Amino acid sequence: MKNITGDILYIGVNDHRIDLFEGQYVVPNGMAYNSYLIKDEKIAVMDTVDRNFTEEWLGNLAEALGGRTPDYLVVQHMEPDHSANIMQFMAAYPGAVVVASAKAFAMMKNFFGTEFEDRRIVAGEGSTLPLGAHTLHFITAPMVHWPEVLMTWDEQDKVLFSADGFGKFGALDAEEEDWACEARRYYFGIVGKYGAQVQAVLKKAANLEIRTICPLHGPVLAENLEYYLGLYNTWSSYGVETDGVVICYTSVYGHTQEAAELLAEKLREKGCPKVAVNDLARCDMAEAVEDAFRYGGLVLATTTYNADIFPFMREFINHLVERGYKNRTIGLIENGSWAPTAAKVMKGMLEGCKNLTFTETTVKIMSALNDESKQQLEKLAEELCK
């Protein structure tokens, strides 16, 4: 437990038991489930935590209350890693009132069998909740990244409680790490499909004075907020964050891998500012997705497989398409021993994506690299470095 401001306390928990967040994202440094308490004439608790930490969280809450009783539980987001302890809270504090969006109350009915009809305040865009010196202003944030989401701005201390926005992987008591790396992987994995909705919320936030951002995952952000807001603007507008090329490949017997690595070497020789290479069969798929959205150039290299493409490449492209991949330059490398069709399949999978520029050169490998395909790699490198 720590003070965020004089009246706002952190009462969240750290999870080191978890191996896969949301059943798919590797989290070697664990996960934080953040919850906050605002102490004023009235006391508001901002969200609960995952069900595996009920007692720890209730203990943190009791300690922060110091003998007082909470008046409100503000539910910004109904994902179970944040909402799981609503019933336990309401049982422990029978005088408290739940504050949430109408859609959140409908979800409570689904999860818990009740909408708290006699103990609730329905909040929407522009709603306020006076606590005394502090007044909470509610901002609807639909599909960032669920439809019921509210964000909350405290007028007194200029704190934005941002729900899952500005979150990152990693427990808060883990070894300190670069914020952008794991926040980027978190954003594109979990929120990335909803760039337009994030842009809408950022426009609302631009009209607020914000000194501190309190997300539901990851550290509280209190310095250099322009940096974090700037990254979120780039990510949600599908802009290029880093000038460079990422090469993502699958390889059965090593020949496509050899082509990918040779291309990377040629790109570096030609002065490409950053080159990243991902073996889609072995890397963290979420890291590869993150790289595809980070860099301006993407090269897809794979074998023809069952007259289609290798499964890991198909999975990777599906991740890009469902997240609205756009505004990038794409190069293709295909391999096949008798009827290569991988380039056609990959291009077809991406045809619904907006503002993609495909290079004139497509590298065609017949089983293994030869002088002709090596020359194609040279041309591809030249195009990508223009």
Secondary structure by P-SEA (a helix, b strand, c coil): cccccccbbbbccccccccccccccccccbbbbbbbbbbccbbbbccccccccaaaaaaaaaaaaccccccbbbbcccccccccaaaaaaaacccbbbbbcaaaaaaaaaccccccccbbbbbcccbbbbcccbbbbbbbbccccccbbbbbbcccccccccccccccccccccccccaaaaaaaaaaacccccaaaaaaaaaaaaaccccbbbcccccccccaaaaaaaaaaaaaaccccccbbbbbbcccccaaaaaaaaaaaaaaaacccbbbbbcccccaaaaaaaaaaaccbbbbbbccccccccaaaaaaaaaaaaacccbbbbbbbbbbcccccaaaaaaaaaccccbbbbbcbbbbbcccccaaaaaaaaaaaaaaac
